[in-house]
């Protein structure tokens, strides 16, 4: 389910394009994070 | 992504970090990142696990891609802002910036009226921790 305003976002860990593992929890640890889902390029 | 490339500095100045996510393979995303000179990470959800879990999976196009959407997630991992978009109609980076600027002001005002002393102490503490832990950007 897509989290709504005020909801706890579902945590995840993914590799970035350079191979570094990133979790949502770590991304927001130092302040708010703008998370952009995009279609991608093909 | 071009729009975010242009506004990355403004988003950081508003006190937030930036991260993008798509289902593209790392090589493809890294190509985009280099081409646009992005300094924020692009997460690669090649298995579609995250877009499915977040219910932002569009299986009908291009072998299954992400629905365009923007979230502002707070340090407590709570959603402060969300915009679920379409390819044609998406929230602008100005909209996101407006939220970031307005939100931080509203939040500090609200907390200041409740507990001024504690709030200021917490901010000073968090700033010193942050400066000690983080290397300067740029």
Backbone of each chain as nested JSON, in Angstrom:
{
  "chains": [
    {"id": "A", "residues": [
      {"number": 1, "name": "UNK", "atoms": {"N": [0.84, -1.197, 0.0], "CA": [0.0, 0.0, 0.0], "C": [0.879, 1.252, 0.0]}},
      {"number": 2, "name": "UNK", "atoms": {"N": [0.472, 2.228, -0.759], "CA": [1.25, 3.472, -0.811], "C": [1.058, 4.25, 0.486]}},
      {"number": 3, "name": "UNK", "atoms": {"N": [2.138, 4.563, 1.201], "CA": [1.955, 5.297, 2.456], "C": [1.392, 6.702, 2.225]}},
      {"number": 4, "name": "UNK", "atoms": {"N": [0.458, 7.075, 3.05], "CA": [-0.169, 8.396, 2.957], "C": [0.546, 9.356, 3.911]}},
      {"number": 5, "name": "UNK", "atoms": {"N": [0.209, 10.627, 3.805], "CA": [0.793, 11.632, 4.686], "C": [0.546, 11.231, 6.145]}},
      {"number": 6, "name": "UNK", "atoms": {"N": [1.609, 11.217, 6.936], "CA": [1.495, 10.833, 8.344], "C": [1.791, 9.367, 8.603]}},
      {"number": 7, "name": "UNK", "atoms": {"N": [1.743, 8.545, 7.553], "CA": [2.03, 7.115, 7.712], "C": [3.525, 6.87, 7.832]}},
      {"number": 8, "name": "UNK", "atoms": {"N": [3.849, 5.751, 8.447], "CA": [5.234, 5.296, 8.48], "C": [5.55, 4.694, 7.11]}},
      {"number": 9, "name": "UNK", "atoms": {"N": [6.614, 5.197, 6.47], "CA": [6.975, 4.671, 5.146], "C": [7.589, 3.284, 5.301]}},
      {"number": 10, "name": "UNK", "atoms": {"N": [7.236, 2.403, 4.386], "CA": [7.775, 1.044, 4.415], "C": [9.28, 1.128, 4.137]}},
      {"number": 11, "name": "UNK", "atoms": {"N": [10.073, 0.58, 5.026], "CA": [11.529, 0.66, 4.842], "C": [11.964, -0.307, 3.743]}},
      {"number": 12, "name": "UNK", "atoms": {"N": [13.086, 0.008, 3.131], "CA": [13.64, -0.873, 2.098], "C": [15.129, -0.623, 2.0]}},
      {"number": 13, "name": "UNK", "atoms": {"N": [15.808, -1.587, 1.402], "CA": [17.226, -1.431, 1.084], "C": [17.413, -1.783, -0.377]}},
      {"number": 14, "name": "UNK", "atoms": {"N": [18.052, -0.878, -1.095], "CA": [18.323, -1.099, -2.523], "C": [19.744, -0.639, -2.816]}},
      {"number": 15, "name": "UNK", "atoms": {"N": [20.326, -1.201, -3.873], "CA": [21.613, -0.686, -4.335], "C": [21.375, 0.52, -5.245]}},
      {"number": 16, "name": "UNK", "atoms": {"N": [22.272, 1.504, -5.136], "CA": [22.185, 2.62, -6.071], "C": [22.977, 2.274, -7.34]}},
      {"number": 17, "name": "UNK", "atoms": {"N": [23.01, 3.194, -8.286], "CA": [23.627, 2.893, -9.585], "C": [25.134, 2.679, -9.495]}},
      {"number": 18, "name": "UNK", "atoms": {"N": [25.724, 3.027, -8.348], "CA": [27.167, 2.786, -8.19], "C": [27.437, 1.523, -7.372]}},
      {"number": 19, "name": "UNK", "atoms": {"N": [26.345, 0.822, -6.98], "CA": [26.514, -0.436, -6.253], "C": [26.45, -0.302, -4.742]}},
      {"number": 20, "name": "UNK", "atoms": {"N": [26.258, 0.915, -4.238], "CA": [26.2, 1.138, -2.788], "C": [24.803, 0.796, -2.265]}},
      {"number": 21, "name": "UNK", "atoms": {"N": [24.742, 0.01, -1.201], "CA": [23.457, -0.331, -0.579], "C": [22.939, 0.848, 0.237]}},
      {"number": 22, "name": "UNK", "atoms": {"N": [21.675, 1.198, 0.028], "CA": [21.077, 2.334, 0.733], "C": [19.73, 1.908, 1.296]}},
      {"number": 23, "name": "UNK", "atoms": {"N": [19.525, 2.197, 2.582], "CA": [18.206, 1.925, 3.156], "C": [17.493, 3.254, 3.34]}},
      {"number": 24, "name": "UNK", "atoms": {"N": [16.176, 3.211, 3.3], "CA": [15.411, 4.449, 3.486], "C": [15.719, 5.027, 4.865]}},
      {"number": 25, "name": "UNK", "atoms": {"N": [15.795, 4.16, 5.866], "CA": [16.097, 4.608, 7.23], "C": [17.393, 5.412, 7.294]}},
      {"number": 26, "name": "UNK", "atoms": {"N": [18.413, 4.954, 6.572], "CA": [19.703, 5.656, 6.571], "C": [19.604, 6.955, 5.774]}},
      {"number": 27, "name": "UNK", "atoms": {"N": [18.821, 6.938, 4.7], "CA": [18.696, 8.139, 3.855], "C": [18.045, 9.301, 4.603]}},
      {"number": 28, "name": "UNK", "atoms": {"N": [17.141, 8.999, 5.527], "CA": [16.434, 10.068, 6.249], "C": [17.069, 10.387, 7.602]}},
      {"number": 29, "name": "UNK", "atoms": {"N": [18.112, 9.64, 7.963], "CA": [18.671, 9.756, 9.319], "C": [19.104, 11.18, 9.674]}},
      {"number": 30, "name": "UNK", "atoms": {"N": [19.622, 11.931, 8.681], "CA": [20.139, 13.273, 8.976], "C": [19.186, 14.401, 8.617]}},
      {"number": 31, "name": "UNK", "atoms": {"N": [17.959, 14.062, 8.26], "CA": [16.998, 15.096, 7.878], "C": [16.059, 14.575, 6.812]}},
      {"number": 32, "name": "UNK", "atoms": {"N": [15.042, 15.377, 6.472], "CA": [14.062, 14.909, 5.504], "C": [14.683, 14.6, 4.139]}},
      {"number": 33, "name": "UNK", "atoms": {"N": [14.078, 13.661, 3.467], "CA": [14.577, 13.232, 2.159], "C": [13.448, 13.293, 1.134]}},
      {"number": 34, "name": "UNK", "atoms": {"N": [13.744, 13.881, -0.014], "CA": [12.799, 13.893, -1.133], "C": [13.062, 12.63, -1.948]}},
      {"number": 35, "name": "UNK", "atoms": {"N": [12.06, 11.766, -2.0], "CA": [12.181, 10.481, -2.695], "C": [11.341, 10.543, -3.972]}},
      {"number": 36, "name": "UNK", "atoms": {"N": [12.02, 10.453, -5.104], "CA": [11.345, 10.615, -6.398], "C": [11.291, 9.278, -7.142]}},
      {"number": 37, "name": "UNK", "atoms": {"N": [10.094, 8.741, -7.316], "CA": [9.907, 7.561, -8.165], "C": [9.749, 8.065, -9.598]}},
      {"number": 38, "name": "UNK", "atoms": {"N": [10.532, 7.521, -10.509], "CA": [10.384, 7.965, -11.898], "C": [10.378, 6.774, -12.852]}},
      {"number": 39, "name": "UNK", "atoms": {"N": [9.886, 7.028, -14.032], "CA": [9.659, 5.956, -15.004], "C": [10.935, 5.282, -15.464]}},
      {"number": 40, "name": "UNK", "atoms": {"N": [11.996, 6.034, -15.549], "CA": [13.248, 5.483, -16.047], "C": [13.415, 5.735, -17.537]}},
      {"number": 41, "name": "UNK", "atoms": {"N": [14.559, 5.368, -18.007], "CA": [14.895, 5.611, -19.417], "C": [15.059, 4.281, -20.12]}},
      {"number": 42, "name": "UNK", "atoms": {"N": [14.566, 4.177, -21.315], "CA": [14.761, 2.913, -22.041], "C": [14.824, 3.2, -23.528]}}
    ]},
    {"id": "B", "residues": [
      {"number": 1, "name": "UNK", "atoms": {"N": [13.985, 14.016, -14.443], "CA": [15.237, 14.106, -13.681], "C": [15.989, 15.407, -13.947]}},
      {"number": 2, "name": "UNK", "atoms": {"N": [15.805, 15.93, -15.157], "CA": [16.475, 17.187, -15.514], "C": [16.072, 18.3, -14.555]}},
      {"number": 3, "name": "UNK", "atoms": {"N": [14.775, 18.32, -14.231], "CA": [14.25, 19.343, -13.327], "C": [14.882, 19.209, -11.933]}},
      {"number": 4, "name": "UNK", "atoms": {"N": [15.063, 17.978, -11.491], "CA": [15.691, 17.754, -10.181], "C": [17.176, 18.062, -10.219]}},
      {"number": 5, "name": "UNK", "atoms": {"N": [17.8, 17.808, -11.387], "CA": [19.208, 18.15, -11.538], "C": [19.4, 19.654, -11.334]}},
      {"number": 6, "name": "UNK", "atoms": {"N": [18.475, 20.437, -11.902], "CA": [18.566, 21.905, -11.799], "C": [18.297, 22.397, -10.378]}},
      {"number": 7, "name": "UNK", "atoms": {"N": [17.43, 21.695, -9.656], "CA": [16.98, 22.188, -8.352], "C": [17.597, 21.465, -7.148]}},
      {"number": 8, "name": "UNK", "atoms": {"N": [18.589, 20.646, -7.441], "CA": [19.201, 19.869, -6.367], "C": [19.756, 20.776, -5.257]}},
      {"number": 9, "name": "UNK", "atoms": {"N": [20.46, 21.825, -5.646], "CA": [21.067, 22.726, -4.665], "C": [19.993, 23.411, -3.822]}},
      {"number": 10, "name": "UNK", "atoms": {"N": [18.895, 23.82, -4.478], "CA": [17.808, 24.5, -3.759], "C": [17.147, 23.555, -2.758]}},
      {"number": 11, "name": "UNK", "atoms": {"N": [17.017, 22.292, -3.138], "CA": [16.415, 21.305, -2.237], "C": [17.319, 21.106, -1.014]}},
      {"number": 12, "name": "UNK", "atoms": {"N": [18.622, 21.017, -1.253], "CA": [19.569, 20.891, -0.134], "C": [19.528, 22.13, 0.755]}},
      {"number": 13, "name": "UNK", "atoms": {"N": [19.431, 23.294, 0.104], "CA": [19.379, 24.545, 0.871], "C": [18.126, 24.604, 1.735]}},
      {"number": 14, "name": "UNK", "atoms": {"N": [17.052, 23.93, 1.291], "CA": [15.81, 23.885, 2.064], "C": [15.894, 22.823, 3.167]}},
      {"number": 15, "name": "UNK", "atoms": {"N": [17.047, 22.186, 3.3], "CA": [17.275, 21.271, 4.421], "C": [16.967, 19.816, 4.151]}},
      {"number": 16, "name": "UNK", "atoms": {"N": [16.777, 19.466, 2.88], "CA": [16.444, 18.075, 2.57], "C": [17.502, 17.452, 1.662]}},
      {"number": 17, "name": "UNK", "atoms": {"N": [17.549, 16.141, 1.675], "CA": [18.387, 15.433, 0.714], "C": [17.475, 14.922, -0.396]}},
      {"number": 18, "name": "UNK", "atoms": {"N": [18.084, 14.338, -1.398], "CA": [17.334, 13.936, -2.585], "C": [17.794, 12.551, -3.011]}},
      {"number": 19, "name": "UNK", "atoms": {"N": [16.828, 11.707, -3.394], "CA": [17.167, 10.397, -3.935], "C": [16.103, 10.018, -4.963]}},
      {"number": 20, "name": "UNK", "atoms": {"N": [16.529, 9.394, -6.057], "CA": [15.595, 8.967, -7.089], "C": [15.539, 7.442, -7.119]}},
      {"number": 21, "name": "UNK", "atoms": {"N": [14.45, 6.915, -7.636], "CA": [14.265, 5.466, -7.709], "C": [13.573, 5.097, -9.005]}},
      {"number": 22, "name": "UNK", "atoms": {"N": [14.125, 4.12, -9.705], "CA": [13.441, 3.578, -10.883], "C": [13.732, 2.083, -10.959]}},
      {"number": 23, "name": "UNK", "atoms": {"N": [13.123, 1.411, -11.922], "CA": [13.343, -0.032, -12.068], "C": [14.505, -0.31, -13.023]}},
      {"number": 24, "name": "UNK", "atoms": {"N": [15.151, 0.738, -13.509], "CA": [16.243, 0.571, -14.467], "C": [17.445, -0.158, -13.86]}},
      {"number": 25, "name": "UNK", "atoms": {"N": [18.168, -0.837, -14.73], "CA": [19.408, -1.502, -14.323], "C": [20.444, -0.447, -13.946]}},
      {"number": 26, "name": "UNK", "atoms": {"N": [21.391, -0.821, -13.061], "CA": [22.396, 0.143, -12.591], "C": [23.162, 0.844, -13.718]}},
      {"number": 27, "name": "UNK", "atoms": {"N": [23.529, 0.109, -14.764], "CA": [24.327, 0.721, -15.851], "C": [23.543, 1.856, -16.503]}},
      {"number": 28, "name": "UNK", "atoms": {"N": [22.26, 1.611, -16.7], "CA": [21.413, 2.606, -17.34], "C": [21.249, 3.846, -16.449]}},
      {"number": 29, "name": "UNK", "atoms": {"N": [20.98, 3.609, -15.174], "CA": [20.803, 4.725, -14.237], "C": [22.096, 5.506, -14.059]}},
      {"number": 30, "name": "UNK", "atoms": {"N": [23.21, 4.801, -14.045], "CA": [24.502, 5.466, -13.884], "C": [24.78, 6.323, -15.121]}},
      {"number": 31, "name": "UNK", "atoms": {"N": [24.34, 5.842, -16.279], "CA": [24.476, 6.623, -17.509], "C": [23.718, 7.936, -17.41]}},
      {"number": 32, "name": "UNK", "atoms": {"N": [22.483, 7.862, -16.901], "CA": [21.646, 9.053, -16.725], "C": [22.298, 10.004, -15.716]}},
      {"number": 33, "name": "UNK", "atoms": {"N": [22.795, 9.419, -14.637], "CA": [23.386, 10.215, -13.565], "C": [24.609, 10.995, -14.074]}},
      {"number": 34, "name": "UNK", "atoms": {"N": [25.427, 10.313, -14.862], "CA": [26.625, 10.971, -15.406], "C": [26.249, 12.01, -16.456]}},
      {"number": 35, "name": "UNK", "atoms": {"N": [25.316, 11.625, -17.314], "CA": [24.892, 12.52, -18.391], "C": [24.329, 13.83, -17.843]}},
      {"number": 36, "name": "UNK", "atoms": {"N": [23.51, 13.734, -16.792], "CA": [22.892, 14.932, -16.22], "C": [23.737, 15.553, -15.105]}},
      {"number": 37, "name": "UNK", "atoms": {"N": [24.829, 14.9, -14.755], "CA": [25.702, 15.409, -13.698], "C": [25.024, 15.442, -12.332]}},
      {"number": 38, "name": "UNK", "atoms": {"N": [24.235, 14.403, -12.03], "CA": [23.516, 14.361, -10.756], "C": [24.468, 13.954, -9.634]}},
      {"number": 39, "name": "UNK", "atoms": {"N": [24.353, 14.602, -8.488], "CA": [25.18, 14.155, -7.37], "C": [24.359, 13.392, -6.341]}},
      {"number": 40, "name": "UNK", "atoms": {"N": [23.053, 13.236, -6.598], "CA": [22.254, 12.419, -5.687], "C": [22.164, 10.989, -6.233]}},
      {"number": 41, "name": "UNK", "atoms": {"N": [21.927, 10.017, -5.327], "CA": [21.898, 8.627, -5.781], "C": [20.623, 8.263, -6.538]}},
      {"number": 42, "name": "UNK", "atoms": {"N": [20.75, 7.313, -7.436], "CA": [19.588, 6.713, -8.113], "C": [19.512, 5.256, -7.665]}},
      {"number": 43, "name": "UNK", "atoms": {"N": [18.416, 4.913, -7.009], "CA": [18.233, 3.55, -6.52], "C": [17.667, 2.681, -7.637]}},
      {"number": 44, "name": "UNK", "atoms": {"N": [18.132, 1.434, -7.671], "CA": [17.781, 0.536, -8.771], "C": [16.9, -0.601, -8.252]}},
      {"number": 45, "name": "UNK", "atoms": {"N": [15.599, -0.458, -8.482], "CA": [14.634, -1.468, -8.042], "C": [14.37, -2.443, -9.192]}},
      {"number": 46, "name": "UNK", "atoms": {"N": [15.417, -3.1, -9.649], "CA": [15.298, -3.964, -10.827], "C": [14.335, -5.135, -10.605]}},
      {"number": 47, "name": "UNK", "atoms": {"N": [14.208, -5.587, -9.359], "CA": [13.281, -6.696, -9.067], "C": [11.839, -6.209, -8.921]}},
      {"number": 48, "name": "UNK", "atoms": {"N": [11.638, -4.898, -8.915], "CA": [10.301, -4.284, -8.73], "C": [9.736, -4.531, -7.328]}},
      {"number": 49, "name": "UNK", "atoms": {"N": [10.563, -4.954, -6.407], "CA": [10.07, -5.283, -5.063], "C": [9.551, -4.04, -4.339]}},
      {"number": 50, "name": "UNK", "atoms": {"N": [10.275, -2.933, -4.45], "CA": [9.876, -1.719, -3.727], "C": [8.663, -1.058, -4.391]}},
      {"number": 51, "name": "UNK", "atoms": {"N": [8.67, -0.954, -5.707], "CA": [7.508, -0.34, -6.371], "C": [6.242, -1.166, -6.124]}},
      {"number": 52, "name": "UNK", "atoms": {"N": [6.406, -2.488, -6.012], "CA": [5.24, -3.332, -5.688], "C": [4.807, -3.1, -4.243]}},
      {"number": 53, "name": "UNK", "atoms": {"N": [5.764, -3.104, -3.329], "CA": [5.431, -2.935, -1.903], "C": [4.771, -1.577, -1.649]}},
      {"number": 54, "name": "UNK", "atoms": {"N": [5.188, -0.575, -2.41], "CA": [4.64, 0.77, -2.245], "C": [3.411, 0.988, -3.136]}},
      {"number": 55, "name": "UNK", "atoms": {"N": [3.017, -0.062, -3.843], "CA": [1.854, 0.005, -4.728], "C": [2.028, 1.104, -5.791]}},
      {"number": 56, "name": "UNK", "atoms": {"N": [3.238, 1.205, -6.299], "CA": [3.556, 2.199, -7.332], "C": [4.14, 1.493, -8.542]}},
      {"number": 57, "name": "UNK", "atoms": {"N": [3.532, 0.354, -8.873], "CA": [4.009, -0.454, -9.993], "C": [3.009, -0.365, -11.128]}},
      {"number": 58, "name": "UNK", "atoms": {"N": [3.512, -0.006, -12.29], "CA": [2.683, 0.054, -13.484], "C": [3.138, -1.06, -14.425]}},
      {"number": 59, "name": "UNK", "atoms": {"N": [2.442, -2.218, -14.386], "CA": [2.901, -3.372, -15.173], "C": [2.579, -3.266, -16.655]}},
      {"number": 60, "name": "UNK", "atoms": {"N": [1.794, -2.254, -17.029], "CA": [1.294, -2.196, -18.406], "C": [2.233, -1.508, -19.385]}},
      {"number": 61, "name": "UNK", "atoms": {"N": [3.284, -0.874, -18.865], "CA": [4.165, -0.131, -19.769], "C": [5.609, -0.592, -19.655]}},
      {"number": 62, "name": "UNK", "atoms": {"N": [6.252, -0.67, -20.811], "CA": [7.705, -0.864, -20.895], "C": [8.228, -1.98, -19.992]}},
      {"number": 63, "name": "UNK", "atoms": {"N": [7.501, -3.091, -19.923], "CA": [7.972, -4.227, -19.137], "C": [7.783, -4.06, -17.639]}},
      {"number": 64, "name": "UNK", "atoms": {"N": [6.987, -3.051, -17.243], "CA": [6.716, -2.841, -15.822], "C": [7.631, -1.782, -15.25]}},
      {"number": 65, "name": "UNK", "atoms": {"N": [7.057, -0.608, -14.975], "CA": [7.854, 0.526, -14.507], "C": [7.204, 1.168, -13.279]}},
      {"number": 66, "name": "UNK", "atoms": {"N": [7.88, 2.176, -12.727], "CA": [7.343, 2.874, -11.55], "C": [6.308, 3.912, -11.977]}},
      {"number": 67, "name": "UNK", "atoms": {"N": [5.289, 4.076, -11.165], "CA": [4.347, 5.193, -11.3], "C": [5.094, 6.438, -10.811]}},
      {"number": 68, "name": "UNK", "atoms": {"N": [5.069, 7.544, -11.565], "CA": [5.766, 8.741, -11.085], "C": [5.156, 9.24, -9.766]}},
      {"number": 69, "name": "UNK", "atoms": {"N": [5.984, 9.465, -8.775], "CA": [5.493, 9.921, -7.469], "C": [6.626, 10.587, -6.716]}},
      {"number": 70, "name": "UNK", "atoms": {"N": [6.263, 11.527, -5.843], "CA": [7.256, 12.222, -5.025], "C": [6.81, 12.18, -3.571]}},
      {"number": 71, "name": "UNK", "atoms": {"N": [7.75, 11.847, -2.691], "CA": [7.479, 11.825, -1.253], "C": [8.507, 12.686, -0.537]}},
      {"number": 72, "name": "UNK", "atoms": {"N": [8.096, 13.297, 0.555], "CA": [9.074, 13.853, 1.49], "C": [8.947, 13.007, 2.75]}},
      {"number": 73, "name": "UNK", "atoms": {"N": [10.048, 12.32, 3.09], "CA": [10.05, 11.421, 4.238], "C": [10.87, 12.064, 5.352]}},
      {"number": 74, "name": "UNK", "atoms": {"N": [10.284, 12.134, 6.532], "CA": [10.97, 12.745, 7.677], "C": [11.944, 11.781, 8.33]}},
      {"number": 75, "name": "UNK", "atoms": {"N": [12.785, 12.29, 9.237], "CA": [13.772, 11.449, 9.924], "C": [13.127, 10.322, 10.746]}},
      {"number": 76, "name": "UNK", "atoms": {"N": [11.846, 10.486, 11.092], "CA": [11.114, 9.427, 11.804], "C": [10.514, 8.423, 10.811]}},
      {"number": 77, "name": "UNK", "atoms": {"N": [10.852, 8.575, 9.529], "CA": [10.363, 7.742, 8.418], "C": [8.868, 7.924, 8.163]}},
      {"number": 78, "name": "UNK", "atoms": {"N": [8.303, 9.01, 8.7], "CA": [6.895, 9.292, 8.397], "C": [6.799, 10.14, 7.136]}},
      {"number": 79, "name": "UNK", "atoms": {"N": [5.728, 9.906, 6.373], "CA": [5.498, 10.657, 5.139], "C": [4.984, 12.045, 5.506]}},
      {"number": 80, "name": "UNK", "atoms": {"N": [5.721, 13.076, 5.089], "CA": [5.292, 14.453, 5.366], "C": [4.511, 15.026, 4.191]}},
      {"number": 81, "name": "UNK", "atoms": {"N": [4.832, 14.521, 3.032], "CA": [4.213, 15.039, 1.816], "C": [4.235, 13.918, 0.799]}},
      {"number": 82, "name": "UNK", "atoms": {"N": [3.181, 13.844, -0.017], "CA": [3.232, 12.895, -1.131], "C": [2.448, 13.432, -2.31]}},
      {"number": 83, "name": "UNK", "atoms": {"N": [2.91, 13.066, -3.491], "CA": [2.205, 13.406, -4.707], "C": [2.333, 12.216, -5.642]}},
      {"number": 84, "name": "UNK", "atoms": {"N": [1.215, 11.554, -5.927], "CA": [1.219, 10.432, -6.865], "C": [0.752, 10.984, -8.199]}},
      {"number": 85, "name": "UNK", "atoms": {"N": [1.634, 10.865, -9.187], "CA": [1.457, 11.625, -10.419], "C": [1.22, 10.734, -11.624]}},
      {"number": 86, "name": "UNK", "atoms": {"N": [1.083, 11.393, -12.754], "CA": [1.07, 10.689, -14.027], "C": [2.19, 11.297, -14.856]}},
      {"number": 87, "name": "UNK", "atoms": {"N": [2.498, 10.652, -15.96], "CA": [3.585, 11.158, -16.794], "C": [3.283, 12.575, -17.277]}},
      {"number": 88, "name": "UNK", "atoms": {"N": [2.02, 12.83, -17.569], "CA": [1.652, 14.157, -18.084], "C": [1.518, 15.208, -17.0]}},
      {"number": 89, "name": "UNK", "atoms": {"N": [1.004, 14.794, -15.868], "CA": [0.78, 15.778, -14.797], "C": [1.561, 15.368, -13.559]}},
      {"number": 90, "name": "UNK", "atoms": {"N": [2.612, 16.108, -13.309], "CA": [3.451, 15.797, -12.159], "C": [3.651, 17.035, -11.303]}},
      {"number": 91, "name": "UNK", "atoms": {"N": [3.908, 16.796, -10.027], "CA": [4.201, 17.932, -9.155], "C": [5.529, 18.541, -9.612]}},
      {"number": 92, "name": "UNK", "atoms": {"N": [5.591, 19.863, -9.618], "CA": [6.828, 20.532, -10.041], "C": [7.809, 20.55, -8.883]}},
      {"number": 93, "name": "UNK", "atoms": {"N": [9.082, 20.739, -9.182], "CA": [10.061, 20.857, -8.101], "C": [9.775, 22.115, -7.274]}},
      {"number": 94, "name": "UNK", "atoms": {"N": [9.175, 23.133, -7.902], "CA": [8.777, 24.331, -7.147], "C": [7.745, 23.969, -6.081]}},
      {"number": 95, "name": "UNK", "atoms": {"N": [6.829, 23.091, -6.428], "CA": [5.826, 22.632, -5.465], "C": [6.47, 21.921, -4.292]}},
      {"number": 96, "name": "UNK", "atoms": {"N": [7.435, 21.061, -4.587], "CA": [8.141, 20.325, -3.533], "C": [8.944, 21.303, -2.665]}},
      {"number": 97, "name": "UNK", "atoms": {"N": [9.607, 22.254, -3.331], "CA": [10.408, 23.254, -2.594], "C": [9.529, 24.113, -1.69]}},
      {"number": 98, "name": "UNK", "atoms": {"N": [8.376, 24.496, -2.211], "CA": [7.434, 25.29, -1.418], "C": [7.021, 24.55, -0.168]}},
      {"number": 99, "name": "UNK", "atoms": {"N": [6.764, 23.261, -0.336], "CA": [6.4, 22.451, 0.822], "C": [7.55, 22.404, 1.821]}},
      {"number": 100, "name": "UNK", "atoms": {"N": [8.765, 22.145, 1.331], "CA": [9.931, 22.024, 2.219], "C": [10.163, 23.305, 3.008]}},
      {"number": 101, "name": "UNK", "atoms": {"N": [10.039, 24.44, 2.325], "CA": [10.283, 25.727, 2.993], "C": [9.187, 26.038, 3.998]}},
      {"number": 102, "name": "UNK", "atoms": {"N": [7.938, 25.828, 3.587], "CA": [6.804, 26.106, 4.464], "C": [6.762, 25.174, 5.643]}},
      {"number": 103, "name": "UNK", "atoms": {"N": [7.047, 23.905, 5.373], "CA": [6.959, 22.873, 6.398], "C": [7.96, 23.117, 7.51]}},
      {"number": 104, "name": "UNK", "atoms": {"N": [9.202, 23.435, 7.156], "CA": [10.213, 23.58, 8.201], "C": [9.903, 24.791, 9.085]}},
      {"number": 105, "name": "UNK", "atoms": {"N": [9.367, 25.863, 8.454], "CA": [8.992, 27.04, 9.249], "C": [7.843, 26.716, 10.194]}},
      {"number": 106, "name": "UNK", "atoms": {"N": [6.801, 26.077, 9.653], "CA": [5.627, 25.747, 10.453], "C": [6.004, 24.85, 11.627]}},
      {"number": 107, "name": "UNK", "atoms": {"N": [6.884, 23.896, 11.341], "CA": [7.252, 22.945, 12.378], "C": [8.038, 23.614, 13.504]}},
      {"number": 108, "name": "UNK", "atoms": {"N": [9.009, 24.48, 13.131], "CA": [9.818, 25.091, 14.184], "C": [8.979, 26.071, 14.997]}},
      {"number": 109, "name": "UNK", "atoms": {"N": [8.045, 26.779, 14.331], "CA": [7.146, 27.692, 15.043], "C": [6.28, 26.947, 16.056]}},
      {"number": 110, "name": "UNK", "atoms": {"N": [5.688, 25.875, 15.58], "CA": [4.786, 25.097, 16.406], "C": [5.5, 24.562, 17.642]}},
      {"number": 111, "name": "UNK", "atoms": {"N": [6.707, 24.04, 17.444], "CA": [7.43, 23.459, 18.575], "C": [7.952, 24.535, 19.517]}},
      {"number": 112, "name": "UNK", "atoms": {"N": [8.286, 25.705, 18.938], "CA": [8.833, 26.77, 19.761], "C": [7.796, 27.265, 20.771]}},
      {"number": 113, "name": "UNK", "atoms": {"N": [6.532, 27.35, 20.343], "CA": [5.514, 27.832, 21.272], "C": [5.277, 26.834, 22.41]}},
      {"number": 114, "name": "UNK", "atoms": {"N": [5.532, 25.568, 22.143], "CA": [5.315, 24.562, 23.185], "C": [6.478, 24.514, 24.182]}},
      {"number": 115, "name": "UNK", "atoms": {"N": [7.678, 24.309, 23.659], "CA": [8.816, 24.168, 24.565], "C": [10.034, 24.888, 23.995]}},
      {"number": 116, "name": "UNK", "atoms": {"N": [10.1, 26.175, 24.212], "CA": [11.176, 26.972, 23.619], "C": [12.547, 26.484, 24.049]}},
      {"number": 117, "name": "UNK", "atoms": {"N": [12.773, 26.375, 25.348], "CA": [14.098, 26.045, 25.859], "C": [14.589, 24.696, 25.374]}},
      {"number": 118, "name": "UNK", "atoms": {"N": [13.747, 23.716, 25.51], "CA": [14.113, 22.358, 25.129], "C": [14.355, 22.265, 23.626]}},
      {"number": 119, "name": "UNK", "atoms": {"N": [13.504, 22.96, 22.884], "CA": [13.62, 22.919, 21.424], "C": [14.959, 23.5, 20.965]}},
      {"number": 120, "name": "UNK", "atoms": {"N": [15.33, 24.647, 21.559], "CA": [16.587, 25.285, 21.173], "C": [17.781, 24.404, 21.545]}},
      {"number": 121, "name": "UNK", "atoms": {"N": [17.685, 23.814, 22.703], "CA": [18.762, 22.914, 23.161], "C": [18.904, 21.73, 22.207]}},
      {"number": 122, "name": "UNK", "atoms": {"N": [17.762, 21.149, 21.834], "CA": [17.768, 19.992, 20.939], "C": [18.366, 20.356, 19.586]}},
      {"number": 123, "name": "UNK", "atoms": {"N": [18.041, 21.562, 19.12], "CA": [18.542, 21.989, 17.816], "C": [20.061, 22.188, 17.87]}},
      {"number": 124, "name": "UNK", "atoms": {"N": [20.529, 22.825, 18.944], "CA": [21.963, 23.057, 19.087], "C": [22.711, 21.728, 19.155]}},
      {"number": 125, "name": "UNK", "atoms": {"N": [22.144, 20.799, 19.896], "CA": [22.758, 19.482, 20.038], "C": [22.797, 18.767, 18.689]}},
      {"number": 126, "name": "UNK", "atoms": {"N": [21.664, 18.8, 17.985], "CA": [21.596, 18.071, 16.721], "C": [22.519, 18.704, 15.686]}},
      {"number": 127, "name": "UNK", "atoms": {"N": [22.648, 20.037, 15.704], "CA": [23.561, 20.708, 14.776], "C": [25.003, 20.319, 15.041]}},
      {"number": 128, "name": "UNK", "atoms": {"N": [25.365, 20.243, 16.316], "CA": [26.757, 19.926, 16.621], "C": [27.06, 18.471, 16.286]}},
      {"number": 129, "name": "UNK", "atoms": {"N": [26.077, 17.618, 16.508], "CA": [26.273, 16.21, 16.131], "C": [26.421, 16.111, 14.612]}},
      {"number": 130, "name": "UNK", "atoms": {"N": [25.541, 16.812, 13.91], "CA": [25.549, 16.755, 12.449], "C": [26.862, 17.283, 11.886]}},
      {"number": 131, "name": "UNK", "atoms": {"N": [27.311, 18.415, 12.418], "CA": [28.564, 18.997, 11.895], "C": [29.744, 18.093, 12.176]}},
      {"number": 132, "name": "UNK", "atoms": {"N": [29.663, 17.413, 13.305], "CA": [30.768, 16.52, 13.648], "C": [30.78, 15.272, 12.778]}},
      {"number": 133, "name": "UNK", "atoms": {"N": [29.605, 14.82, 12.431], "CA": [29.512, 13.547, 11.712], "C": [29.591, 13.697, 10.194]}},
      {"number": 134, "name": "UNK", "atoms": {"N": [29.061, 14.807, 9.699], "CA": [28.966, 14.949, 8.248], "C": [30.123, 15.753, 7.682]}},
      {"number": 135, "name": "UNK", "atoms": {"N": [30.664, 15.283, 6.576], "CA": [31.646, 16.1, 5.874], "C": [30.892, 17.136, 5.058]}},
      {"number": 136, "name": "UNK", "atoms": {"N": [31.445, 18.333, 4.925], "CA": [30.719, 19.388, 4.215], "C": [30.419, 19.01, 2.762]}},
      {"number": 137, "name": "UNK", "atoms": {"N": [29.251, 19.449, 2.289], "CA": [28.883, 19.161, 0.905], "C": [29.554, 20.155, -0.036]}},
      {"number": 138, "name": "UNK", "atoms": {"N": [29.622, 19.768, -1.294], "CA": [30.219, 20.513, -2.417], "C": [31.732, 20.348, -2.534]}}
    ]}
  ]
}
